[in-house]
């Protein structure tokens, strides 16, 4: 294997997917809408909840951390939860009810009307995320899906951003980018004028 050629190829593929995302007015508009939705939720005293499996679980924790700590500048903490962090809760629910309920059960415990739930999945068919939609509807929680290009069960969520790729690494890279964009816009909307220091 030519390591440098592989490096260049992966970077090119990543750039190409991001350029395809950039060239989709529907996708960029939806991302902006999600960020404004999260802003309004915080303004009303609500929160943003994240979840995913595997690498997407790490992304969920990453983005919750950006909200609670900070993104670009010091400002008050924002309430944000990743449903992937408490192994005792996750394994209790999986053992008692089944792994497909690990997110919906936590939403029942932690989510309130007006919250935003962001599900991250490369396939868009993760059963524990798919199962959580009914819970969101029952609770009055807005369901946001960040998924890959293939048709999937999460296409029926309230807001859906489809990454224009079927490659798991390329999808994940764009999902991280989208999460960062949401964090940036929310932080700037809520605190930019008062706390931002150039």
Secondary structure, DSSP 4 states (H G I P E B T S, - for coil): --HHHHHHHHHHHHHHHHHHHHT-HHHHHHHHHHHHHHHHHHHTT--EEEEESTHHHHHHHHHHHHHHS-SSS------EEETTS-HHHHHHHHHHT-GGGHHHHHHHHH--TT-EEEEE-SSS--HHHHTHHHHHHHHTPEEEEEE-SS--GGGGSSEEEE-S---HHHHHHHHHHHHHHHHHHHHHHHHHHHH---
